[in-house]
Amino acid sequence: MTIYLSIILFLPAVAGLLAMFVPRRLAGWTLVTGTVLTLAYAIVMLARFKTGGGLQFITNDNWISELGIRYSLAVDGLNLFLIVLTALLWVPASLAAALREWDRPRLFMMFMGFGETAVLGAFMAQDLALFVVFFDLMLVPFYFLVGMWGGEDRVYATTKLVIYTLAGSLLMLAAAVALGVMATPAGGHISFSLATLQHAHLSGGSQYWIFLLFAAAFLVKAPAFPLHGWMPDAYRQAPLPVILVFSAVVSKVGVYGFLRIVLPVLPQASVHFQELMLAVAVVSILYGSVLAFSQDEARLVLGYSSIAQLGFILLGIFSLDPKGGQGAVMQMVNHGLVVAPLFLIIGYLAIRAQGRDSLDWMGGLAFRAPVLAGVFLIVALATLAMPGSSNFIGELYILFGTFQSKIVYGLVASVGVVLAAVYMIRFYQRAMHNPVGVHAESRDLALGPELGVIAPLVLIILALGVYPNFLLHRINAFAPTQQHSSQVALKR
């Protein structure tokens, strides 16, 4: 047993707790220190990861032995980069939080630290019950972060967020318990180990309804059409550092659940509902793209574009093709890397537009703020998957897998690639090239905190665009194990 992953897992929560006991002015920097240390550990883990080595850095110990629940953590090609992504993006989010004045800052930093630990736990868990625990724990810090520090309508937004996510969590809890019980042989000891559950032989009927319960929970978290009703209000009201990590990282836990749990444990149901899930994916792509084009609030442009991008990820997963699956994992990382700096940019633009997120209040800053315009352009081009960007390779893998599996869905989804270019170019033009907004302040990125927070993310985007194999070589290792069961069922 190794405690390596436990250190990465609990460092943010410890930093959050420490922030409660330091002077107010140091609370933010205490959290920043914790997130930087977490990132440093994650980078060492990435350097020590052996490509094709299966589960690594394993921690596996009894937790609640009477119920067969184990404290089981491990890393493979599927969750490796999602863990690193979480550690990476919590640093700019905590920096952005530390640089702003908050009411009750110690409490805010504590919940931010707890939120990172919950997300890391969901990505690391190799026990279904442990996954459910971390999945549900995510709701607690984000409930307070939106409900206490959100905008004027935060109570309404938080209520919708809780109703949607709590309903999904309860459905998933019922599915997990049923799965553990039904997979246990008569007289045997119950186990929620994902490795054990993969070898359980459930009937088709049992798989079907358990699949639907898991799918409801994961589609709410994503969010995907039609279970995204909480998204517009939450995105409008949440503080910027919160919505940054929510869109870039937390939303990935939902689609990750399909790859980690649903496909390997419920292969027959995954094949049975393949076309339904592909339909949800393409509708999410088209719906998200059209709504992103018609929004005037910058936050909602990114919110609906995220629905479209998560639709692409869902498409790759339920292509049930190894290439599609690899592209889906790659896009989870890529989308997190591009949407985080985009939220930082709209935060900078809002500062220059008297605190307003509306595109009507921005515009015309490109010539007076060339560095900001250049950074924005690089990230926007990466978002719309221009050739030469890592997103281009990810989408290509997804479409390639879908065309091999279900060509009609691949053709319809291809329209989304065009729509992405349309809404992202409109977003960039209205923010940067229209006549200067009446209340907009023409000021470039400062060499201090503003550029320091966003520059590392842009450099990573450029580096992965030049060398996407850094991701692909390590992601490739997961495909044979995670999609094997569904591919076998597909061929029957």
N, C-alpha and C positions, 0 to 999 in steps of 0.2 A: 504493500500500500504506500502511496505517496501523498504528501499533503500539498503538493505543488499547486494543484487546481484549487484546493481549499483556500490557499493564500490569495490567489487571484479573485476567488469568489467573494471572500469576506472583507478584503481590504477596503472597498468603497463604503461598506456599511460601517466599518470601524472608523473611517475618516469622517463619515457623517455624524457618528456619535460624538467623536472628539470635537467636532464643530459646535456641538451644543454647549461645551464647557470652556471655550476660549472667548476672549473679548469679541464683541460684535464685528469689529473691523477686520478681525482675523478669521472669521468663520468661513468666508468664501475661499480664502487661500488655504485653509486646512483641507477643504474638500478638493481643491485643485491639486494639492500635494498628494492626496490619496489616489486621485485618478491618474496622475502621472506615474506614481509607483505601480499602480495596477497595469498601466500600459507597458511599463518597462518589463514587468514579469511576463506579460503576454507576448512581447517581442522575443524574449528569451525562449519562451515555449515554442514560438514559431520557428526560431532558428534551430531548436533541437528536434523538431518534428521530423520523423522519418517517412518520406513519401512511400505509400504502399504498405506501411507497417501496421495497418488496422488500428484498433483502439489503443491509445497511448496515454501516458500520465494517469493511469487508472487508480482511482480510489474506490474501494468497495468494502463497506462495513455494514454490520447490522445497525438498524435504527429502531424500527418498531417490529421486532421479530415475530410477535404474535400475529401480526397482520401481513407478514411477508414483505415489509417495506424496508429497503436498504438505502443507505447513503452511498449512492453509486454515481461517480462522475468519471468521464473519460473524454478524450478528444480523438476525432478521426478527420478525414478529408471533408466531411459534411459540415461539421461545426467549427473547424479550426479558424477559418477566416471570419465567421460570425462572432466568435469570441474576441478576436483581435479587433474587429470593426467596432464592437461595443466598447471595448477599452479605449480605442482611438477616439471615437466621437464623443465620449463623455468628457474628454479633456477640453475641447472648445466649448462644449455646453457649460461646463463648470466655470471655465474662464469668463464666458459671457455673463454668467450669473454673478461671478465675483466682482466684475467691473461695474455692476449696477447696484443702485441703492434699493433695498427691499425692506418692507415691514417684516419684522421677526426674521431676520436673515439666518439665525442659527437653525431655526426650524426648517426653513426652506432648504438649506444645505443638507440637513439630516435626511430629509425625504429624497433629495436627489441621490445621495449615497445609497440609501435603501433601494431606490429604483434600479440602480445599476446592478446591485447584487442580485435582485430578483430576476432581471433579464439574463445575467450571466448564468444563474442557476438553471433557468429553463433551457439554455443552450447546452449546458454541460451534462444534465441529468441523463443517466442511463437506466433509471428506474421510472416506470410510468407514474407511480404515486408521487415520487419526488418531483417529476415534471409538473404534475397537477398542482402540487404545493407552490412551486415557484411561479407557475402561470397565474394562479389566483392571487399570490402575494403582490404581483405587479400592480393590481388594481388599487391597493392601499395607498402607496406613495403618490400615484398619479391622481387619485381622488382628491387628496389634500392639496397637491400642487396646483391643480386647476381650480378646485373649489375655494381655496384661500387666497391665491395670488392671481387669479384670472381676471378677465375684463368685467364690464358692468353686468353682463348676463351670465356670469360664471355659475350661478346656482342652477339655472335651467340647463346649461351645457353639461354640468357635472351630473345632474340627475339623469339625463339621457345616456351619458357615458356609462354610468353605473348600471342602469337598467339593461342596456344592451350587453355589456361585458359580463355582468353577473349572471344573466340568463344563459349566456354562452358557457360560462364557467360551470354552472350547475349541470348543464347538459353533458359537458365533458367529464365531470366528476361521476355522473351516473354511468357514462360509457366506460370509464376506466375501471370502476368497481365491477361492473358486469363483465368486462373483458377478463379481469383477474380471476373472478369466480368461475366463469364458464371455461376458462383455459386450464383450470386445475383439475387433474384427474380425481375420480372418486377416491376419498381417503388420503389424497396427497396434500402436501403443504402448499398453501397459496403463495404465489410469487408474482410480483409486478416487474420483474426484470425484463427489459425489452428484448434481450437476447433469448430468454426463455419463451416469451410470448410469440416470437417469430416462428417458433417450431410447434405452436399449438395448432390443432386442426379443428377450427370452428366450422359449423355448417354454413352454407351460403345465406340462409335466412338470418342467422344470428349476426353474421358479418354485415349484412345490409343495414340493419337498424343501428348497429353500433357505429358504422361508418357515418350515417347521417347525423348522429349526435356529435361526433368529433368534427365533422365538416361544418356544422352550424357554429361551433365554438371558434374554429380557426378562421372562418370567413368573416365573422364579426371582428376578430382581432386584426385581420389583414389591413384595412377593411376592403371587402369586395362587394360588388352589386349582387343582390339587393339588400345586404345586411350592413350597409354603411351609414345608416341614418344618423348615427351619433357624430360622424366625422365633421360636417360643416360647422356645427356649433362649437365643438371642441377645438377645432383649428382656429376659429375666430377668437375664442376667449382665452386659450392657454397662453402662459408667458412664453416668450421666444425660446429660451433654453429648453423648456419642457417639450414644446412642439417639435423642436429640432430632433431630440432623441426619440420622440414618439414616432415621427415619420421615418427617420433613418434606421432605427434599430427595432423598436418595440413591435412595429407592424410586421417585421420579418419573422417573429416568433410564430405567428399564425401559419404562414406558408411553410416554415420549417417543420411544424408539427405533421404536415402531410408527408414529408419525406422521412422523418425520423420514426413516426408511429404508424400512420395509416397505410402507406404502401407496403412496408415489409410485414406488418401484422395482419392486415386485412386485404390480401392480394385479390381474392375473388370479388370482393365488393368494389375494389378500386377499378377493376376491369368492367364490372357491371355498370358503375356510375361514371365511366370515363367520359361518355359523350355529354352527360349532364354537366360535369365539371368543366369540360372544354367550352360548353355553351356559356357557362357563368364567366369563364375567362374572357372569351371574345366580347361578350356584352360589356364586361367591366372595361375592357380596352376602349371600345367605341364610346360607351357612355362617359367614361372618365375624360376621354380626349375632347368630346364635344362640350362637356361642361367646363373643362379647363379653358377652352377657347372663349367661352361667353362670360367669364368672370371678370369683374373689375377690381376685386380685392386680391392682392398678391398672394396672400396666404391660401386663398381658395384655389387659385391657379395651381399652386403646388400641391394642394390637397387632392384635387381631382386628377391632376397628372399622376399622383402617386397611386390612385385607384387603377389608372390605365397601366402603369408600370407593374403593379402587383398582379394585374390580369395577365401580363406577359409571363411573369414568373409562374403563375398557376397553369398557364398554357404549357410551359415546358415540363412541369411536374407531371401533368396528366396526359402528356403525349405518350407516357410510359415507354419512352425511348431513352437510352443512355445519353445520347447527345442532348436531348431536350432537358434531361435532369441536370446534366453538368452546366448547361446554359442557365438553368433556373438558379442554381447556387451562385453562379458567377454574377447574375443580375441582382441577386439579393445584396451582394457586396457592392456592386457598381452603383445601384440606386442609393444605397446609404451614403456612399462617398460623394455623390453629386447633389443629393437633396440637402445634405447638411450645410455645405457652403451656400447653396441657394437661399436657405432660410437665414443664414448670417447676412447675406447680401440684402435681402429685403428688410432685415433689421437695420442695416446701415442706411438704406434708402429711406426708411421710415423716420430715422433720426433727422435726415435732411429734409423731410417733408412734414415737419412739425408733428411727428409721432403718428402720422396716418399711414395705413397700409394700402390705401387706394391708389390704383395706377393713375387716376385723374389728378392726383396731387404730385406725381413725380414727373419725369420726362425731361429730355434735353440736357442731361448731365454728361453725356459721353464726351463732348469736346472740352468741358471744363474739369472733368474727372477721368482722365484717360486710363489711369491704373485700375480704378474701379470698373470702368467699362470693359477693359481687357480681361480682367478676372471673370467678370460676369459672362463675357462672350465665350471664354474657354469652357466654363462650367455648362453654359447653355448648349454649346455644340456637343459636349459629352453626353448631356441628357438626351438629346435627340439622336444619339447613336451614330454620329458621323464616322465614316471610315477613318481608321487610325486611332479611334478611342476604344477603350476596353468595353464600353457598352455595345459597340458595334459587334464585337466578337460574341458577347453574351446573347444578344438578340439573334445573331446569325445561327448560333447553336440551337436556340429555342425554335426558330422557324424551320431549321433543317430537321430537327427531331419531329416537329409537328407535321411537316410535309411527308416524312417517311411513314408517319403513323396515321394521320387523318388529314388528308390534303385540303379538304374543304375548309376546315378550321384554320389551317395555315394561310389559305388565300384571304379569308376574311380578316385575320389578324394582321396581315400585311398592310391593310388599309390604315391600321393604327400607327404604323411607322410614318406614313405620310402625315397623318393628323398630328403626330407629336411634333413634327417639324413646323406645322402651321401654328399650333398654340404656343410653342416656345419662342418662335420668331416674333409673333405678335407681342408676347410678354416682354421680350427684350426691347423691341422697338418702342413700345409705349412707355417703358421705364427709362429708356436712355436716349431716344432719338426724336421724340415728339417735341413740340415747343415746350420750353421750360415751364414747369408748373408754377402757378402764381405764388405758392408758398414754399417752393423748393429752394434749398440752399445748395449752391454749386460748390462742393468741397470734395476733394479727392480723398482716397484712403490715406490715413495717417500712418507714418512709419512705425508707430508704437503698437498698442494692443490690437487695433483694427486689422492691420496687415499681418501681424504676428499670429493671430488666431486663424486666419483663412489661408495664408500662404502654404503651410505644410499640406493642407488637404488638396490644394490645387496641384502641388508638386507630385503628390501620390497619384492623382488622376492622370497627369501627364506621363508619369513613369509606367503606370499600368497600360496606358495606351500604346507605349513603345514596346513593352514587354509583357503582354497578357499571359504568356506561358507561366509566369511566376504563380498566377492563380490556378491556371488549368492543370498543371502538373500535379499539384497537391489535391485539387478537387477530384481529379480523375479516379483517385483511389477509392472513393466512396461508392461509385456507381455499381460495381458488381455486387456489393452486399445489400445496398438499400433498394435497388430496383429489381433484383433477381426474382423475387417471389412474384411480383406483378407481371414480369415478362414471361415467366413460366405459365402463369394463369392465362395470359393473353394468347399464348400459342395453343392452348387446349381447344 
